[in-house]
Amino acid sequence: MSEGFRRMLVALDLSPLSDRVVGRLALLPLTEGARVTLLHVVPNSLPSRSQRRAEQDAKKSASRRSDEPREDVPEGCDRR
């Protein structure tokens, strides 16, 4: 049985540095079929207009990240 992470939760702020964080996942010992969840939180304390905009931006970024092929995501990881 191989050792490594089966599940991982990674919090992101969607800045350019977040791309480096995602890239570093390839350096971690992940098991075959590992599930990595990327999380971005939009605070409720924002004014409603700013909150809607932040949610829209986060959805666009998440969609773009999931659609683009990532060479740095370890092979065998579950990408959903």
N, C-alpha and C positions, 0 to 999 in steps of 0.2 A: 504494500500500500504506500503510495507516495505521500510525502508530507508537504503541506502548503496550505494557503488560505483557500477555503471553499466559497466564502462570501466576504465581501468588503463593502463598506459604505464610505464614500469619499465626498466631503463637502467642498463645493467650488464657489468662487465669487464671480466667475465668468470673465475674469481679467486675463490678459495674455499669459500671466504666470500660471493660470489654471491649465493651460495647454501643457506646460512642463510637468505639472502634477500628473496629468493623465499619461503623459509619456513615461513617467517614472514607474507606472504600474507594471511595465514590461520587466522591470528589475526585481519585482517581488516574486516570491515563490507561490505561484497560484496553481491550484490543482486543475486537472483536465475538467472542462465544463464549469469552471469557477464563475460565479455571478458577482459582478462589480456594479454597484448602484452609485450613480453620480447624483448628488443632491445640491440644489440651490434654493435658498430660502428668501422669500420676499417678505420683509417685515410688515405687520399690520399697522405699525405706527406711522407709515407714510400717508400723506394726503391721498385721497382716493384716486385722483388723476395720476399722480406719480406712481401709485401702486399698480394701476392698470397698465401703465407704460412699462414698468419694471417686469410685470408678469408677461407682457407681450415680448419684450426683449429676451427674457429667459426662455420662453417657448421657442422663439426663433433660433436662439443659440443651441438649445438642446436638440432641436430638429436637425440643424446643420451638423452638429457633432455626431449624431447617430447615423446620418446619411452618408457621411464621408468615410471612405475606407481609411483605417488607421493601421499603419504598419507597425506602430509601437504597442498595440494591444496584443498581449500574448496569444498565440495560436491556441485554439481549443476553449477560449473564454466564451461564455454565452453573451452575445451582444444583442440586447433588445432595446 
